[in-house]
Amino acid sequence: MASRSGPRNAAGERNDGGETASVDGAGKPDGRKRRWREHKIARREELVDGTLAAIRARGRSIGMDEIATEIGISKTVLYRYFTDKNDLTNATLERYVETTLAPRIYEAIAVDVDEYNLTRRVVTAYVETVAEDPEVYLYAMSTSSGPNRDVVAESERMIAELLSTVLGERLRRMDMDSGGSLPWAYGIVGGVQLATHWWISNRSMSATDLIDYLTMMVWGGIHGVAEAGGSPARFNSVDHPLVDGT
């Protein structure tokens, strides 16, 4: 692995990547250090995009050597812009969420439709996004422990809080208790994510069937919440026999 310490200038400043960060006569840094930072940010984004392409080409088990080969650079260059594999993985997961997963969820939620069709749109957006990019998704899940867990958890939190806002607004619009919006949202996100992870790992049914089953489950929960006006007291005050489906 190449040293990442970088050379020092006459003032003792160290520059990542080997560029000289000089100072003028007044001791103020010139523009080169700023330009190097800007270059490093842009180059990191290019390498992250290359990593995503490499994962799609070679699969979820890809290593640093294969990523570098697929991009067409040396592994030393990767380590010039990323401190270690966890740094590259975190940046890659963030990019996937920001450019692929989150926009699809936002687009699904932004449409003004009735509650049932909104439910189906959100479930469909999640399942289809995973189905269209399975290797990246499975790479994200396989590296979602340890130092990389925060990125996955943050994406879950972001989607759950967005969904909670929508649930709360719609319940309040109907003069219902919206106090459970956040745990309901986390329950929906967790259930859909876990079921989709199971499905993408074995493909034992079609994507359409999975969407149908998940929509039925999620809508059943939302419908039950609405019937009780969002009130746990009201829900607990009545019996809950399983309905006769005949």
Secondary structure, 3 states (H helix, E strand, C coil): CCCCCCCECCCCCECHHHCCCCECCCCCECHHHHHHHHHHHHHHHHHHHHHHHHHHHHCCCCCHHHHHHHHCCCHHHHHHHCCCHHHHHHHHHHHHHHHHHHHHHHHHHHCCCCHHHHHHHHHHHHHHHHHHCHHHHHHHHHCCCHHHHHHHHHHHHHHHHHHHHHHHHHHHHCCCCCCCHHHHHHHHHHHHHHHHHHHHHHCCCCHHHHHHHHHHHHHHHHHHHHHCCCCHHHHHCCCCCCCCCC
